[in-house]
């Protein structure tokens, strides 16, 4: 995101989340051995201005996957899916919008309980 070309370890997190191709083009270098790290750093330093395209791809990739908006949208989706499994209410009002058609079995049960209380 800061415009640096990443040189990261070729394992788990860096490989899966950081140095991923963007539009089928590289966004950085992965290495395992000291020699591979040295070679990757040498490529970055020797390339000079030619690394600009890779820097821009890396920045765009990170902004698309890790922005606050992306996090917020993903979080809201997960919470909505989790809460949509049951009719969660406070003072008889739904905390979230029920799916189309509502939650028939839970809602019907809730109305029956309320009807009994009203009598």
Secondary structure, 3 states (H helix, E strand, C coil): CCCCCEEEECCHHHHHHHCCCECCECCEEEECCHHHHHHHHHHHHHHHHHHHHHHHHHHHHHHHHHCHHHHHHHHHHHHHHHHCCCCCEECCEECCCCCCCCCHHHHHHHHHHHHHHHC
